[in-house]
Amino acid sequence: MATGFQPLERRNVVLLGLGQAFYGTGTTILFTLNGLVGHMLADDKSLATLPVTAVMVGAALSTLPASLVHKHLGRRPAFVLGALAGVAGGIGYGLGILWGSFWLFVAAALVTGWYYANAQFYRFAAAEATGTEHRARAISLVMAGGVAAALAGPELVKFTKDMVLGLPFVGAYVVVILLGLASMVLLSGLRLPDLAPEERHASGRPLIEILRQPRMIAALATGIAAYASMSLVMTATPIAMVACSLTVEDAAFVIQWHSLAMFLPSFFTGRLIERLGVTRVIGAGLALILGCSAVALSGVSLEQFWVALVLIGLGWNFAFVGATSLVTTCYTPAERAKTQAANDLLVFGVVSMASFMSGVVLNWTGWHGVPIAALPLALIALCALPLAARGTKAPTPVPAVPPHACCCGGGCGHAD
């Protein structure tokens, strides 16, 4: 899987990829079911997607405090605490259904946001733990852990949604709890490099100066467009499919292929970036997102939902992996924590709004309004993409392993 890496680099990439698989399986279950459960529990059906939105809101609110935990405690403890939040959220989901409480269900989604926010640092941790020449490949391979999630998540929904008699979907949320527990055990085995001294004690350039770099603007525009358009379409899809007389199993099938399209290309996206350049790969991703809107507007058959969701999944992968690669060139070690936090705060802030608006647009206009709403996002990112070629990289490259660290697996710079 992780060819071209040193042994310790390979270990970390594999463990982070498995962590992505467990996290991704849980979130696939959530994004498949939360809207449906919200529709079942909510009196006001326009709030049906709020339990999906709440995950994104929780992630956005958690980004800055999570980055501080990563900075002061280290990656490994922060990742374990993040998985613990996934366990707590799974318990809250089950109790929300058991007690018929829509707002408890929403609160559980907010708690899950801490897990979601911490999992976004998996890709950055992989980039930091490998050499510069393999950074894009490490990011894409970690995200390839989502392939297992794409295969397992929808199947688990099918097999567990009626497991507890009289309590629809509770069985699936029990699986979410178990996945969080498994992640806690797995991520405790990471051996990541210590923070560089300048990262602990220096602050680097002002954040506004970092964010104003043309390259950073292009990265933010791309990351926001890719994630927000995907969330807008994906959140509404299960509800729209059931409303169009398709089944929950049909919706799970489409979400499964969508998730595969999101993560399967990760096995080669990094190599594509190395060979073709990041702007070409991002451009291809944004074009695929526009293609999704075209197909989604053409009809509401199972096949049309399937093609549209596969296209936006592929587009998300190319654009988001590319955006992440761009972000890692925009900061020094001292600027790492605040830049990553600001990036994810802005991305998930917009994604939260897109997720909520998905339900509102669907309720007001029907399915066809959803892909129309996604169009401006991709078009704006395409306009910003030429900025990626302007400006220079950060003054000092982010080292994969600080000079004082070793690769012995513990004690000498690999404490967390």
Backbone torsions as a table, in degrees:
resi	resn	phi	psi	omega
1	MET	NA	-57.3	-172.7
2	ALA	-103.7	69.5	-178.7
3	THR	-77.8	150.1	177.8
4	GLY	87.9	0.3	-178.8
5	PHE	-102.9	155.9	169.9
6	GLN	-70.3	158.9	-175.3
7	PRO	-52.5	-46.6	-178.8
8	LEU	-68.9	-37.3	176.2
9	GLU	-60.6	-43.5	-179.7
10	ARG	-62.5	-43.2	179.2
11	ARG	-57.5	-48.4	-177.6
12	ASN	-66.0	-41.5	179.4
13	VAL	-62.9	-42.2	179.7
14	VAL	-64.9	-45.9	-180.0
15	LEU	-64.2	-40.9	177.5
16	LEU	-66.6	-36.2	176.6
17	GLY	-65.1	-39.7	176.2
18	LEU	-67.4	-38.7	175.1
19	GLY	-60.6	-40.3	176.0
20	GLN	-62.1	-37.3	-179.8
21	ALA	-64.9	-45.7	180.0
22	PHE	-66.8	-46.7	177.3
23	TYR	-60.2	-45.7	-177.5
24	GLY	-65.0	-36.0	177.4
25	THR	-63.1	-44.5	178.2
26	GLY	-62.8	-44.2	-178.5
27	THR	-71.8	-29.4	173.8
28	THR	-62.0	-42.0	175.6
29	ILE	-60.9	-45.0	-178.1
30	LEU	-63.0	-46.2	-176.2
31	PHE	-73.7	-20.5	174.1
32	THR	-77.6	-39.2	-169.7
33	LEU	-105.7	-28.0	-172.3
34	ASN	-58.8	-39.9	178.0
35	GLY	-65.9	-39.8	179.3
36	LEU	-67.8	-42.5	177.5
37	VAL	-67.0	-39.6	175.9
38	GLY	-58.9	-41.9	177.5
39	HIS	-63.4	-36.7	-180.0
40	MET	-69.9	-37.8	-173.4
41	LEU	-92.0	-26.6	-172.0
42	ALA	-80.9	137.9	172.3
43	ASP	-73.7	-40.0	176.7
44	ASP	-93.7	107.5	-172.8
45	LYS	-68.6	-15.8	175.7
46	SER	-69.6	-14.4	177.2
47	LEU	-93.0	9.6	-173.2
48	ALA	-58.1	-37.1	-177.8
49	THR	-87.5	4.0	180.0
50	LEU	-58.9	-37.2	176.8
51	PRO	-64.8	-22.9	172.4
52	VAL	-79.0	-45.5	178.6
53	THR	-58.5	-38.7	-176.9
54	ALA	-62.8	-32.1	175.1
55	VAL	-61.4	-44.7	-179.2
56	MET	-69.1	-38.9	177.0
57	VAL	-63.3	-44.6	177.1
58	GLY	-59.4	-39.6	178.1
59	ALA	-65.2	-43.7	180.0
60	ALA	-63.4	-43.5	179.9
61	LEU	-68.4	-26.0	-176.7
62	SER	-86.8	-15.5	-169.8
63	THR	-59.7	-50.2	-178.1
64	LEU	-66.6	-50.4	177.4
65	PRO	-62.6	-35.1	178.1
66	ALA	-63.6	-39.0	179.4
67	SER	-63.9	-34.4	177.4
68	LEU	-68.9	-38.4	176.1
69	VAL	-62.2	-43.4	178.3
70	HIS	-62.2	-39.4	-177.2
71	LYS	-69.5	-39.3	-172.4
72	HIS	-95.7	-30.1	179.9
73	LEU	-101.1	-24.2	-175.4
74	GLY	103.1	163.7	-175.8
75	ARG	-63.6	-48.0	-172.4
76	ARG	-61.2	-52.1	177.6
77	PRO	-60.7	-36.5	-179.7
78	ALA	-65.0	-40.2	178.9
79	PHE	-66.4	-38.6	179.0
80	VAL	-65.9	-42.5	176.7
81	LEU	-63.0	-36.8	177.4
82	GLY	-61.5	-44.4	178.7
83	ALA	-64.2	-34.0	176.6
84	LEU	-61.4	-37.0	176.0
85	ALA	-64.1	-33.8	175.7
86	GLY	-62.9	-38.7	177.3
87	VAL	-64.3	-46.9	-179.9
88	ALA	-61.5	-40.9	178.0
89	GLY	-62.8	-41.5	178.8
90	GLY	-60.6	-40.1	176.9
91	ILE	-63.2	-43.0	179.3
92	GLY	-62.8	-39.0	177.4
93	TYR	-60.1	-47.6	-179.1
94	GLY	-60.8	-42.8	179.1
95	LEU	-67.2	-35.5	178.0
96	GLY	-60.9	-42.0	177.4
97	ILE	-70.4	-43.3	-178.6
98	LEU	-58.4	-41.7	-177.2
99	TRP	-95.2	0.7	-179.8
100	GLY	63.8	32.2	-175.4
101	SER	-104.0	108.4	177.8
102	PHE	-62.8	-42.7	-174.2
103	TRP	-74.3	-30.3	171.9
104	LEU	-65.9	-38.8	177.4
105	PHE	-62.0	-41.5	177.7
106	VAL	-65.6	-40.9	178.8
107	ALA	-61.7	-39.2	177.3
108	ALA	-62.2	-36.8	178.0
109	ALA	-65.1	-38.5	176.7
110	LEU	-61.1	-42.6	178.8
111	VAL	-63.3	-40.5	178.6
112	THR	-60.3	-26.1	178.8
113	GLY	-57.7	-30.9	177.6
114	TRP	-64.6	-42.4	176.2
115	TYR	-62.2	-45.3	-178.7
116	TYR	-60.1	-45.6	-178.6
117	ALA	-63.8	-43.1	-179.5
118	ASN	-67.0	-35.8	179.4
119	ALA	-65.1	-24.4	178.0
120	GLN	-67.2	-19.0	178.6
121	PHE	-82.3	-7.9	177.5
122	TYR	-56.6	-44.2	-176.0
123	ARG	-67.7	-37.0	178.0
124	PHE	-69.7	-38.6	178.5
125	ALA	-61.7	-39.1	177.9
126	ALA	-64.6	-41.3	179.6
127	ALA	-64.7	-38.8	-178.2
128	GLU	-72.3	-25.0	-174.3
129	ALA	-93.9	5.6	-178.8
130	THR	-129.6	165.2	177.6
131	GLY	-65.9	155.6	-176.7
132	THR	-56.6	-38.5	-175.5
133	GLU	-68.9	-18.9	-179.4
134	HIS	-108.4	9.8	-171.5
135	ARG	-62.3	-48.9	-179.3
136	ALA	-62.4	-36.9	179.7
137	ARG	-68.1	-40.0	178.3
138	ALA	-62.2	-43.5	178.4
139	ILE	-59.3	-48.1	-175.6
140	SER	-68.6	-35.8	179.6
141	LEU	-68.8	-37.9	175.6
142	VAL	-62.7	-44.7	179.7
143	MET	-67.1	-21.1	176.4
144	ALA	-65.2	-16.3	173.5
145	GLY	-58.6	-20.4	177.1
146	GLY	-66.5	-15.3	177.6
147	VAL	-62.6	-45.7	177.4
148	ALA	-59.8	-38.6	178.1
149	ALA	-63.4	-40.7	-179.2
150	ALA	-64.2	-36.5	180.0
151	LEU	-77.0	-41.9	-172.4
152	ALA	-84.4	-40.1	-172.9
153	GLY	-54.9	-58.2	-178.9
154	PRO	-63.5	-34.4	178.1
155	GLU	-65.6	-39.6	177.0
156	LEU	-64.6	-36.2	175.6
157	VAL	-59.4	-47.0	-178.0
158	LYS	-61.1	-42.1	-172.4
159	PHE	-84.4	-19.6	-173.5
160	THR	-114.3	-11.3	-173.1
161	LYS	-62.7	-28.0	179.7
162	ASP	-113.3	19.9	-174.7
163	MET	-67.3	-34.5	179.8
164	VAL	-101.6	110.6	-175.8
165	LEU	-61.0	132.7	178.3
166	GLY	81.7	-5.8	179.8
167	LEU	-130.3	82.4	-176.5
168	PRO	-59.1	136.5	173.2
169	PHE	77.3	-9.0	-178.2
170	VAL	-60.2	-39.0	179.9
171	GLY	-56.5	-37.9	180.0
172	ALA	-65.3	-35.7	-179.9
173	TYR	-76.3	-22.7	170.0
174	VAL	-63.4	-38.8	177.1
175	VAL	-62.7	-38.7	177.6
176	VAL	-58.9	-42.0	177.6
177	ILE	-61.6	-46.7	-178.6
178	LEU	-63.7	-37.6	178.2
179	LEU	-65.4	-38.5	177.6
180	GLY	-64.1	-42.1	177.7
181	LEU	-63.2	-42.1	178.7
182	ALA	-63.4	-37.9	178.8
183	SER	-64.1	-39.6	179.3
184	MET	-58.8	-43.8	179.6
185	VAL	-67.0	-45.5	-176.3
186	LEU	-63.2	-49.2	-173.4
187	LEU	-71.9	-17.6	175.9
188	SER	-68.1	-13.5	179.4
189	GLY	-89.6	1.6	179.3
190	LEU	-66.8	145.7	173.8
191	ARG	-130.0	84.1	-174.3
192	LEU	-99.9	154.0	-179.4
193	PRO	-65.2	148.6	174.2
194	ASP	-62.9	157.8	171.6
195	LEU	-65.5	142.2	174.8
196	ALA	-65.9	149.4	-179.4
197	PRO	-54.5	-39.3	-179.1
198	GLU	-67.3	-25.9	178.0
199	GLU	-72.9	-32.0	-179.5
200	ARG	-78.0	-33.5	-167.5
201	HIS	-116.2	-15.5	-179.1
202	ALA	-109.8	160.8	-178.5
203	SER	-112.3	-17.0	179.2
204	GLY	73.2	-156.4	-178.6
205	ARG	-71.1	158.0	173.0
206	PRO	-58.4	145.1	-176.5
207	LEU	-58.6	-39.6	-178.2
208	ILE	-62.0	-33.6	177.9
209	GLU	-67.7	-38.7	177.8
210	ILE	-65.5	-45.7	-176.7
211	LEU	-69.5	-21.3	-179.3
212	ARG	-84.6	-4.8	176.6
213	GLN	-62.2	136.0	178.9
214	PRO	-54.1	-41.4	179.4
215	ARG	-62.0	-39.5	-179.7
216	MET	-70.5	-37.5	177.0
217	ILE	-61.0	-44.4	178.3
218	ALA	-62.8	-40.9	179.8
219	ALA	-64.2	-44.7	179.3
220	LEU	-64.3	-45.6	-179.5
221	ALA	-60.3	-40.9	-179.5
222	THR	-69.7	-47.0	-179.5
223	GLY	-61.6	-42.5	178.5
224	ILE	-65.0	-46.6	-178.1
225	ALA	-63.0	-44.6	-177.5
226	ALA	-63.7	-48.6	-174.3
227	TYR	-75.7	-40.6	-176.9
228	ALA	-69.1	-42.5	179.4
229	SER	-66.5	-40.3	177.1
230	MET	-62.4	-45.4	-179.9
231	SER	-64.0	-41.2	179.6
232	LEU	-57.2	-47.3	-176.5
233	VAL	-76.5	-46.9	-174.9
234	MET	-64.9	-40.4	-177.9
235	THR	-60.6	-39.8	-177.1
236	ALA	-80.5	-20.9	-170.0
237	THR	-60.4	-51.9	-178.6
238	PRO	-58.4	-42.0	179.6
239	ILE	-65.4	-43.9	-179.7
240	ALA	-63.7	-40.5	-179.1
241	MET	-64.4	-44.8	178.6
242	VAL	-64.2	-37.7	177.7
243	ALA	-66.0	-25.1	179.1
244	CYS	-93.2	22.4	174.6
245	SER	71.8	18.1	170.6
246	LEU	-91.1	170.9	-172.3
247	THR	-102.0	167.8	174.3
248	VAL	-60.8	-37.0	177.7
249	GLU	-64.0	-38.7	175.3
250	ASP	-61.6	-43.3	179.6
251	ALA	-63.4	-41.5	178.6
252	ALA	-63.5	-38.5	177.5
253	PHE	-61.2	-46.2	-179.5
254	VAL	-66.2	-43.1	178.7
255	ILE	-64.4	-35.4	177.6
256	GLN	-61.5	-47.7	179.6
257	TRP	-68.5	-35.1	174.7
258	HIS	-60.4	-45.5	-179.6
259	SER	-66.6	-38.7	175.0
260	LEU	-60.2	-43.6	179.2
261	ALA	-64.4	-31.6	178.2
262	MET	-67.0	-37.1	-167.8
263	PHE	-115.8	-26.3	-178.3
264	LEU	-58.9	-40.2	178.7
265	PRO	-63.3	-13.7	-177.7
266	SER	-61.9	-20.3	176.7
267	PHE	-66.0	-21.8	-179.4
268	PHE	-130.6	-4.0	-179.1
269	THR	-59.7	-41.4	178.9
270	GLY	-59.3	-43.1	178.8
271	ARG	-66.7	-36.3	176.7
272	LEU	-61.4	-42.2	178.9
273	ILE	-63.2	-43.1	179.0
274	GLU	-63.0	-36.1	-175.1
275	ARG	-87.1	-43.7	-173.1
276	LEU	-98.9	-21.3	-175.0
277	GLY	100.4	148.0	-172.8
278	VAL	-68.6	-35.1	-176.5
279	THR	-68.7	-35.8	178.4
280	ARG	-66.9	-41.2	179.8
281	VAL	-66.4	-42.5	177.0
282	ILE	-62.0	-44.3	179.4
283	GLY	-58.4	-41.8	177.4
284	ALA	-62.8	-39.9	179.1
285	GLY	-63.7	-43.2	179.7
286	LEU	-66.8	-34.6	176.5
287	ALA	-64.7	-38.4	177.5
288	LEU	-65.7	-36.1	177.1
289	ILE	-64.0	-41.4	175.5
290	LEU	-62.7	-37.7	177.1
291	GLY	-62.6	-35.3	176.6
292	CYS	-58.2	-46.5	-179.0
293	SER	-60.9	-40.3	-179.9
294	ALA	-62.2	-45.3	-179.2
295	VAL	-68.4	-42.5	-178.3
296	ALA	-61.9	-30.5	179.3
297	LEU	-78.5	-9.9	-174.4
298	SER	-85.5	-12.6	179.3
299	GLY	163.3	-179.6	-174.6
300	VAL	-127.8	30.6	174.4
301	SER	-78.2	165.4	177.3
302	LEU	-57.5	-41.5	-178.3
303	GLU	-64.6	-39.4	-179.5
304	GLN	-69.6	-39.5	173.4
305	PHE	-60.2	-43.1	-177.2
306	TRP	-62.2	-50.5	-178.5
307	VAL	-62.4	-44.5	-178.6
308	ALA	-60.5	-44.3	-177.9
309	LEU	-72.2	-31.6	174.6
310	VAL	-66.8	-42.6	-179.9
311	LEU	-62.1	-45.0	-178.1
312	ILE	-72.2	-27.4	174.0
313	GLY	-65.3	-46.3	176.8
314	LEU	-61.8	-44.3	-179.8
315	GLY	-62.2	-41.4	177.5
316	TRP	-59.0	-45.0	-177.3
317	ASN	-60.9	-53.2	-177.4
318	PHE	-60.8	-44.7	-175.7
319	ALA	-72.4	-41.8	-174.3
320	PHE	-76.4	-40.2	175.2
321	VAL	-62.5	-41.5	177.3
322	GLY	-62.0	-43.3	179.0
323	ALA	-62.8	-42.2	178.5
324	THR	-62.0	-41.4	177.4
325	SER	-61.0	-40.4	177.6
326	LEU	-63.6	-43.0	-178.2
327	VAL	-58.5	-40.3	-176.0
328	THR	-67.9	-9.9	177.2
329	THR	-96.8	3.3	-170.5
330	CYS	-106.2	0.5	-175.9
331	TYR	-139.3	158.7	172.3
332	THR	-93.7	171.2	177.3
333	PRO	-54.6	-39.3	-178.9
334	ALA	-67.4	-23.6	-176.0
335	GLU	-98.9	-1.7	-170.8
336	ARG	-58.1	-55.0	-172.9
337	ALA	-61.2	-48.0	-175.6
338	LYS	-71.9	-30.3	178.8
339	THR	-71.8	-44.9	177.6
340	GLN	-62.2	-41.3	179.5
341	ALA	-64.9	-44.4	-179.9
342	ALA	-64.2	-41.1	178.3
343	ASN	-58.4	-51.7	-177.1
344	ASP	-70.7	-31.8	176.3
345	LEU	-62.3	-46.4	-179.9
346	LEU	-66.5	-43.7	-179.6
347	VAL	-61.3	-52.0	-173.9
348	PHE	-78.3	-20.3	170.7
349	GLY	-63.3	-46.6	178.2
350	VAL	-69.4	-39.8	178.7
351	VAL	-60.8	-37.3	177.7
352	SER	-59.8	-45.7	178.9
353	MET	-64.6	-40.8	-179.7
354	ALA	-64.1	-41.4	179.9
355	SER	-63.0	-44.0	178.4
356	PHE	-65.7	-44.5	-179.0
357	MET	-65.6	-23.1	176.9
358	SER	-57.2	-48.3	179.0
359	GLY	-67.3	-38.3	179.8
360	VAL	-65.4	-47.9	-180.0
361	VAL	-62.7	-42.9	179.2
362	LEU	-61.7	-41.7	-178.7
363	ASN	-69.9	-34.2	-177.0
364	TRP	-85.3	-40.9	-170.3
365	THR	-115.3	-12.0	-172.6
366	GLY	86.5	-180.0	-173.5
367	TRP	-58.0	-39.3	-172.8
368	HIS	-64.8	-24.2	177.6
369	GLY	-69.9	-22.4	-176.0
370	VAL	-69.6	-53.9	178.6
371	PRO	-65.0	-28.5	175.7
372	ILE	-64.2	-41.0	-179.4
373	ALA	-65.9	-24.7	-179.1
374	ALA	-78.9	-21.1	-174.3
375	LEU	-59.1	-49.0	-176.3
376	PRO	-59.7	-31.7	-178.4
377	LEU	-61.7	-49.4	-179.3
378	ALA	-67.2	-36.6	-179.1
379	LEU	-66.9	-40.8	177.8
380	ILE	-62.9	-42.7	-179.9
381	ALA	-64.3	-38.6	177.0
382	LEU	-61.3	-39.0	178.5
383	CYS	-66.7	-32.1	-178.9
384	ALA	-83.6	-16.6	-172.5
385	LEU	-57.5	-38.8	178.8
386	PRO	-57.7	-21.2	178.8
387	LEU	-64.8	-21.5	-179.1
388	ALA	-62.4	-25.5	-178.9
389	ALA	-88.9	-5.5	-178.3
390	ARG	-96.7	158.8	176.5
391	GLY	76.9	-175.7	-178.7
392	THR	-119.5	168.1	176.8
393	LYS	-73.8	172.7	178.8
394	ALA	-56.4	150.3	-175.8
395	PRO	-54.8	-37.1	-179.5
396	THR	-128.1	127.5	180.0
397	PRO	-64.5	150.2	178.5
398	VAL	-77.2	117.7	-177.4
399	PRO	-72.5	142.5	178.0
400	ALA	-71.0	-43.6	176.8
401	VAL	-133.9	122.6	-179.6
402	PRO	-56.5	154.0	-175.7
403	PRO	-56.6	-30.4	-176.4
404	HIS	-84.2	-4.3	-174.6
405	ALA	-88.9	158.5	174.6
406	CYS	-126.9	-179.7	-178.2
407	CYS	-117.9	38.4	-176.7
408	CYS	-84.0	-10.8	178.6
409	GLY	97.8	3.1	176.6
410	GLY	165.9	149.6	171.4
411	GLY	89.6	-38.4	-171.5
412	CYS	-112.3	57.1	178.5
413	GLY	100.8	6.2	178.0
414	HIS	-126.8	47.9	-172.3
415	ALA	-77.5	-25.9	-175.0
416	ASP	-104.5	NA	NA
